[in-house]
Amino acid sequence: MISIGSAPGFSTHDATLARSLSNGAVPVGASVTVSVRFRHTEPDVLRGFYYSDQIPSALIVDPVGVKVDGVSVDCTLEVGGSDDVYSGATSYRWILEAPGFVQDNRINSNSVVEIVYQVTSAEVNGTDLSTF
């Protein structure tokens, strides 16, 4: 399950979100690149943006980077516990702006946010990503 959110008072209903994988399975010891692309198409600036995902617990996550309109930005990566939301999954959340907007990572109209990370399987037989 993937989700996006923003600070109260900011809407994300006129936006698109897509996630792509470089491979449908992760052989043991190999990495698969996951790319998430969010396009903000509302007229107003979006503040307090975050991206959340439930990633199979058998995968080791290695953040690669976050960009807004092709420019690298800092963000906070929160990792929850295993089985918090879904059995066999760990919660991850990339936060571009925490409350108070200290990071100043505003998302302008027609901007694109790209989040890239790699996953490596910790299971002997690898991990199937068809349900991810």
C-alpha positions as CSV (number, residue, x, y, z in Angstrom):
1,M,0.0,0.0,0.0
2,I,1.3,3.4,-0.9
3,S,0.0,6.7,0.2
4,I,0.8,10.4,-0.1
5,G,-0.2,13.2,2.2
6,S,0.3,16.8,3.0
7,A,-0.2,19.3,5.8
8,P,-3.8,20.0,6.9
9,G,-5.5,22.5,4.6
10,F,-3.5,21.4,1.5
11,S,-5.2,19.0,-1.0
12,T,-3.5,16.3,-3.0
13,H,-6.6,15.3,-5.0
14,D,-5.4,16.8,-8.3
15,A,-2.2,14.9,-8.5
16,T,-0.7,11.7,-10.0
17,L,1.4,9.1,-8.3
18,A,3.2,6.2,-10.0
19,R,5.7,3.6,-8.7
20,S,7.9,1.5,-11.0
21,L,10.2,-1.4,-10.3
22,S,13.3,-2.3,-12.3
23,N,12.4,-6.0,-11.8
24,G,9.4,-8.0,-10.6
25,A,11.4,-10.1,-8.2
26,V,14.5,-9.6,-6.0
27,P,17.0,-12.5,-6.2
28,V,19.0,-13.0,-3.0
29,G,21.9,-10.6,-2.9
30,A,20.6,-8.5,-5.9
31,S,19.0,-5.1,-5.8
32,V,15.9,-3.8,-7.5
33,T,15.5,-0.1,-8.0
34,V,12.1,1.4,-7.0
35,S,11.1,4.8,-8.5
36,V,8.2,6.8,-7.2
37,R,7.0,9.8,-9.2
38,F,4.5,12.3,-7.9
39,R,3.2,15.2,-10.1
40,H,1.4,18.1,-8.3
41,T,-1.1,19.6,-10.8
42,E,-3.1,21.9,-8.5
43,P,-2.6,25.7,-8.8
44,D,-1.5,26.2,-5.3
45,V,1.8,25.4,-3.6
46,L,1.8,22.1,-1.7
47,R,3.3,22.1,1.8
48,G,4.0,19.3,4.3
49,F,4.4,16.6,1.6
50,Y,5.2,13.0,2.6
51,Y,5.2,9.6,0.8
52,S,4.4,6.4,2.7
53,D,4.8,2.8,1.7
54,Q,4.5,-0.6,3.2
55,I,7.5,-2.6,2.1
56,P,7.8,-6.4,2.6
57,S,9.9,-7.0,5.8
58,A,12.1,-9.4,3.9
59,L,13.6,-6.5,1.9
60,I,16.5,-4.3,3.0
61,V,15.8,-0.7,1.9
62,D,18.6,1.6,0.7
63,P,17.5,5.2,0.0
64,V,19.1,6.6,-3.2
65,G,17.7,10.1,-3.3
66,V,14.8,12.5,-3.5
67,K,14.4,15.3,-6.1
68,V,12.0,18.0,-6.8
69,D,12.0,19.1,-10.4
70,G,15.4,17.4,-10.9
71,V,17.0,19.1,-7.9
72,S,18.2,17.0,-4.9
73,V,16.5,17.8,-1.6
74,D,17.0,16.6,1.9
75,C,14.2,14.7,3.6
76,T,13.6,12.6,6.7
77,L,13.1,8.9,6.3
78,E,11.0,7.3,9.1
79,V,11.0,3.5,9.5
80,G,8.2,2.0,11.5
81,G,7.9,-1.4,13.0
82,S,7.3,-4.7,11.2
83,D,3.6,-5.7,11.0
84,D,2.4,-2.2,12.1
85,V,-0.1,-1.9,9.2
86,Y,0.2,-5.1,7.2
87,S,1.5,-8.5,8.3
88,G,4.9,-9.1,6.8
89,A,5.5,-5.4,5.9
90,T,7.5,-2.5,7.4
91,S,6.3,1.1,7.2
92,Y,8.5,3.6,5.5
93,R,7.8,7.3,5.2
94,W,9.8,9.9,3.3
95,I,9.0,13.4,4.8
96,L,9.9,16.4,2.6
97,E,8.5,18.9,5.1
98,A,7.7,18.2,8.7
99,P,5.2,20.4,10.6
100,G,6.6,23.9,10.8
101,F,8.0,23.5,7.3
102,V,11.6,23.8,8.5
103,Q,13.0,22.1,5.4
104,D,11.2,24.5,3.0
105,N,10.6,21.8,0.4
106,R,7.5,23.3,-1.1
107,I,6.0,21.6,-4.1
108,N,5.0,24.2,-6.7
109,S,2.2,23.7,-9.2
110,N,3.2,21.3,-12.0
111,S,6.3,20.2,-10.0
112,V,7.5,16.6,-10.0
113,V,8.8,14.8,-6.9
114,E,11.0,11.7,-7.5
115,I,11.9,9.3,-4.7
116,V,14.3,6.5,-5.6
117,Y,15.4,3.6,-3.4
118,Q,16.8,0.2,-3.8
119,V,15.6,-3.0,-2.2
120,T,17.7,-6.1,-1.5
121,S,16.2,-9.5,-0.5
122,A,17.2,-11.0,2.8
123,E,15.5,-14.3,2.0
124,V,17.4,-17.3,0.8
125,N,15.1,-17.7,-2.2
126,G,14.7,-14.0,-3.0
127,T,11.5,-12.0,-2.7
128,D,8.6,-11.8,-5.2
129,L,7.4,-8.2,-5.7
130,S,4.1,-9.0,-7.4
131,T,2.0,-8.0,-4.3
132,F,4.2,-5.0,-3.5
